[in-house]
Amino acid sequence: MKFLAVLCIFIFSVAFAYGCDDNPCGNGTISVTSYFLCDCIDAEGFTDVTINTTKLIEWDMGENHFNIYKVKVHNWSNFPITNVIMSIDSGVLDSSLSLISNDPEKMLTYKRPIARIERNSDYSFAITTIGFDEPNIILDAVTF
C-alpha cells in the first residue's frame, strides 16, 4: 500500500513538474508556467508578454505575393522567460518557400526554441508569408 501511495505521488509530481507548455487551457487563454505550476490566464488580460510583427520586405514572384515579417516577443514581466509557444496561421512558408499547410482555417502550433528572454527585453525572429494579409500570431503558452 505504501508503494502505491509513493508511486501516485511520484506520478503526480512528474506530471505537474512540466507545467502546461502544450496549452491545455484552450482557446482564449494563455497557459502560464511559473515555478513548475500551471495557471490558465485570460488572454485579453495578460500583458506580461507581447508579440508584435513588422513587415521587413515584400515582393511578387509570378502570381504570388511574398512578405518577410520580423516577429518580436517582448517580456514585460519581472521574471525571465524560458519558453514561448505560439499559434500562427497557415500562410507561413518554411525555409524552402513551400507552404506549411494549405488549410486557411488552421492555426499551426509554432514551437520555436528561443533564447532566454530576460525581463524587459525581447527576442526577434523572421517569418516568410504568402499573400497580402499580415500573419495572425497568438500566444499559447509561456514558461517563466
N, C-alpha and C positions, 0 to 999 in steps of 0.2 A: 504494500500500500504506500509506503514511503517512497518507493521507487516511482510509482505513478505520479505522486504529488510533485516530486522533483522533476520528472520528465515534463509534466504540464507547465510548471514554472519556467523551465528552460525553453520550451516551445514558444510560450507567450513572450518571453524576454527577447528571443531572437526575432520573432515576428514584428514586435514593436520597435526593435532597435534600428530597423531600416527605415523608419519613418513612413512617409507617404509619397515617395518620389514619382510613382506612376499615376498620380492624380486619382485616387479612389473617391474623392469628394464629388466629382461630377461637374456638369456644366454650370457656369455662373459662379463657381467657387475656385479658390486657389488653395492647393494643398501646401501647407507651410510646415516644414520640419525644423524644429529648434530643440537642441539638447535631446535628440532622439525621440521627441514627442511630436506627434502629428496633430495638426489642427486644420479645420476647414474654415476658410475665411471668405466672406462675400467679396467677389472680385471688384465690385464698384467701390467698396470702402477700403480696399488695400492700396496703400500709397508707398509702401516701403521699397518697391521695385517698379520701375517704369521701363517701357520698351518704346523707342522712337525709331522711325525709318526716315532716311533721307535719300532721294534719288541722286546717284552719282553721275550716271551716263545712260543714254538711251540711243538705240539705233534700229534701223529697219534692215531686214535681210529677206529678200523675196517678198512674200506676203505677210511675214511675221514681224512683230514689233517686240524688241527685247529691251530690258532695263536691268541695271545693276543698282541695288539699294544697299546702303550702309544701315545695318541694324545695330542700335546702341541699347544695351541693357544697363540701366543706372541703378545703383544701390543707394537708397536714401536712408537706410536703417543704421543703427549703431553697431551692427554686427556684420562680419564678413560673410559673403555668400560662397558656398562651395559647390552648388549645383543649381541649374535652372532647366526646366523642361517647358517647351513652348509648343503650341499647335500653330501650324502655318498652312495657308490654303494651297491647293494642289497645283497652282500655276507656277510653282518654283521649279527651276531646272537643276539637274545635277551638273557636275563638272564637265561632262561630255556634251552638254547642251541638249539633253533629252529630258522629256517631261518625267517628273517623279510619279505623277498619277494623272490619268485622263478624266477623273471624276471631279467636276467642278463643285459638287456639293460636299466633297470630303475634305476634312481638315486632317492634315498629317501631323503626327507627333514628331517633333523635332528634338531629338536628344543629341545635343552637341556638347562634347567635352569643353568645358570652359576653364579658364584660369580663375583662380580665386579672385573674387571681386571685393576689394576692401570697402569699408564704409565710405560713403560719399564719393564714390568713384564709379567708373563704368568699364564695360567690356564691349568691344565692337567687332563685327564680322560682316562680310558681304554676301548677298544672295543675288542670283540672277532669276528674273521672272520673264514670262512671255505674256504679251497683251498690254493693254493700256491702264489696267487697274493697279492701284497701289496694293502691295501684299497685305493680307489680313493676318496679323500675328497676335495670338492670345497666350497669355501667361498661364500655365497649368500648375506648375509646382516649383517651389523654392526651398532650398535647404540652407539654413544659416548655421 
